[in-house]
Amino acid sequence: MGKVFRFMHCADLHLGARFKGLGQDNSELAERMRRSVMDSFRRIIDEALARSVDAFVISGDLYDDSNELPSTRMEFSNQLSRLKIPVFICRGNHDSVTTWDAAIPYPDNVHEFGTDPERIDITDGVEILGVSYSTPHETRNLASMLEGSRDRFTIACVHCDLDSISEGYAYAQCSMSDLVGRSVDYWALGHIHKRDVVSTAPYVVYPGNIQGRSFKETGEKGAYLVTVTDGRVSSLDFISTCGYRWEDLTVDITGKSLTDVVNSLSGTVDRSTICRLSFVGSGNLDAMLRTNPDDVSSAISSSLGCIISSISVKTASDIDLEVRAEGKDMAAAIIRSGNRISAMSKEQIIGLICKNRNAARYRDEYESMSEEELRSIVTDSVRSIIVKMEVSR
């Protein structure tokens, strides 16, 4: 085996981040969620120690803006002190300015890149380049300011927005053309929260954030272990360290009982899963989902140990609305009324919905919907009413 060098690459820690919409009625859950970000970082440190890495790279956004509390910075600093290897940090848009630099300094093994490009030799044959944000809304093309050495393996640590995969926050924006031909072997990037190996020639890697915080950040989160052999990347291994995974899941109820639904989810979710369930299909469960959605959610959560944020019911019952509309009872009248509303124009449907004061507050959201989406709201409402009437008989 040739000469081997290993380093850990993570980014977008957002320590101190808050989780909106979860834990409001459960203080224990709220505290577990708050701790989960630091817990994920601690696991990354554990992995770095267990795998005897030679360097540790963090590509920006260590903190979550104003949430850099003294206790957060102190614990972060304590975790870094566990490493007896060089740690390299660049600042991003969320941590371009921090509060407790002098009061709680980082350990001596930590180097934080300044706002001008720097070059540091890590070991014989391996160097790292880096540059930090000078302002939260950095407009400089930071990547274009970095140039490696031809005779060594070069890592570039920078927090930037690659235009081809931008998530809409165009700070320190660059293009792939800015990353090629700069004698950089591994671009250790941060800013994009979705994990992505953009290129392998050269390596252009976003590790993503270390703990998902909403349904915009689904799936496993963690860090990359990079192994370099004889001056080339020989392996790139993702290590999941998150305590909670956010998942959007679709469940087809066709031909299934509630027990069947639980069994179908058992291999997908567990106590570390925060999920949003969308029920589709048709069958006997339709009435249960429409009349007792909260209790169904509670039953699934209790059986599997997962956290269910919300459920969406897009199922159909065995009730034929067209046939029922021919009747002479109240259910038939409701169906015919729904049909008349569905035949209205988009503007008329929105006007009718917004006669309700509470609904009127969401007028912009309704106006952003298509006619088909609005009509599906009407049809779904009618179906829910008829199902409840049938169940109450």
Buried (B, 14 or more C-beta within 10 A) or exposed (E): EEEEBBBBBBBBBBBBBBBEEBBEEEEEBBEBBBEBBBBBBBBBBBBBBEEEBBBBBBBBBBBBBEBBBEEBBEBBBEBBBEBEBBBBBBBBBBBBEBEBEEEBEBBEBBBBBEBEBBBBEBEEBBBBBBBBBBEBEBEBEBBBBBBBBEEBBBBBBBBBBBEEEEEEEBBBBBEBEBBEEBBBBBBBBBBBBBBBEBBEEBBBBBBBBBBBBBBEBBEEBBBBBBBBBEBEBBEBEBBBBBBBBBBEBEBBBEEBEBEBBBEBBEEEBEEEBBBBBBBBBBBEBBBBBBBEBEEBBEBBBEBBEBBBBEBBBEBBBEBEBEEBBEEEEEBBEBBBEBBEBBEBEBEEBBBEBBEEEEBEEEEEEBEEBEEEEBBBBBBBEBBBBBBEBBEEE
